[in-house]
Amino acid sequence: MFFWLIIFCCSLNFSYQETYLPSCEIRYDIRHYFNHTCEEVYELQPVCNRTLQVAYSNFPPYAFKDKDGTIQGFIPGYFKKVFIDTCCLGCGKINYLPQKTHKKKIDDQFIGEEADIVVPVQNYINGEYYLGMRYANILELDEIEYIGVLDPPDPGRKKTILFKSIFETWPLVLMCISMSIGAGSLVWVLENRSKTKQFPRTWQGLFEGIWFAFVSMTAVGYGDTIPQCWPARVFSAVWIFIGVTFFGMYLGTITSVMTTNLQTKIEFKTIGQPVGVLSWTNAPHQNVIQEHGIPKPYDTIEELIDAFKMNKIHAIALDKWMSEYYLSDIKKANPKAKIHKHSKPLDSGIGFITHDENIFKMKKFFHEQNVDNMIRLWYDIALQFNLGKSNTTTLTSWEAEQLNAAVKDEEIDVLFTTEHVSFPLCLILMLVLTICCIATNIYLNKRRNESCMTVNNPASNELFEMEEQNRSDANCQALMKSLQKCVKGTSGSQQIKGTQENSNTNTGEGSQRMSVIGNYKAREGAPGKLGRHEYRDSLGNPESFYSV
């Protein structure tokens, strides 16, 4: 029983290899699971039993010979991973024929010098034939890049960009101005009680306050107007921090807008301009026509770069992979060269052609079984052949520049536009603050004017003087009574014969009163001032005292 089970498992394994090996319906991620010998593989897949002859042209990064003489590139890496390691399970062999031009390697297929595989060939991605031979697509060309030098800018362009940048940042300018008006109005009100000439109570004081707030915000600080009262000084200290911050934001914003406009607003034009392309690449050639340029074909990349160096062409159009690979060489020819434009081509791709139907089917069945493994496959190829700088996970220099410019534009649009809530809120608050300050100052000035009118009224002054006179007479009578008591207590034998008041010296501000109390005489000063009283005691000695 055990013997028949072993025979059954072996038959299943053989049946599995017999089914999948001839058509290469093997998944890339489980290729290591197969236990096999090369004799078994040769028997089931005859293509693996012979050395495949490959005719190639030197077109990096698709196929090229490095300094060590090894053939590298995307397509050789693809052949190694797919045909040798997966379809032939490590038993296949590939030989690369001497390098030929693109035209020569195609012509040789019709004059008896056939190769099993011809690479690289550009064709429609879903095409199955190329000049009567089978075509198998490997890579899809999704982008055409234009490398060139921008034309010298117009001398007056910077001035135009300056005024345009100021106009683009007008919301922040308006916010700064409105905040200066609000802060200046508040300083004017706080300085209302101080008798300073720097912030008058008239409308001129309002303009002086606004001028002070604007000068403080810009960090100029002329010092021609200075708050005097402490509340105004405390607010000025707080306003300096707020104003300088907002003005610094404005300077940074306008600088960023100007830089962005200078870098990204220049359009690279190809209309009516000669653009160099490689003669065997159809996708860039058609794309130049779509962009209304004039395609100029060259057989080799060296001829193309030399023509660009001699200014025979305005730009170079290459697919994304070749553009990134040759960009450093193009920069050596012209250091100002950059990738300035991207364009989407028609459905084009890079692949190989062959006369062998079995090779075509191997590639076709492999792709059908490994749709979800293609990213992993190309990642392994890039690592093995040191082609990481051209893999799809890295942004190109043009993409990075466009992404940074888009981020800057988005930040400016979000922070400083009329649609942001901070803009109308700031304007409304500053408008309300300014109106309240003006109304408060008008009210205080009105109260002060009414007080001044009351003091300057003649009838009011006359009543005031009468009240002062009555108050002074009452004080004099009280003083005389106190003096009588004091004299009686000092010399009981003395008799006060009478009291006589003499107030005939009432001549203006320096008026005085004379009082005679018996033999005692007192000279009293003006009302509200210190008076000196003189008399003699019972022994005849002079005495004096003071009273108010």
PyMOL commands that set and color helices and strands:
alter all, ss='L'
color gray80, all
select helices_A, chain A and resi 2-20+28-33+38-44+46-49+74-87+102-110+157-168+170-190+203-217+230-264+282-290+301-309+320-333+357-369+371-384+388-390+397-415+422-456+458-490+508-510
alter helices_A, ss='H'
color red, helices_A
select strands_A, chain A and resi 51-56+64-65+71-72+93-96+117-124+129-130+133-141+144-148+274-278+294-298+315-319+338-343+348-354+499-502+513-517+520-524+531-536+542-547
alter strands_A, ss='S'
color yellow, strands_A
deselect
rebuild
show_as cartoon
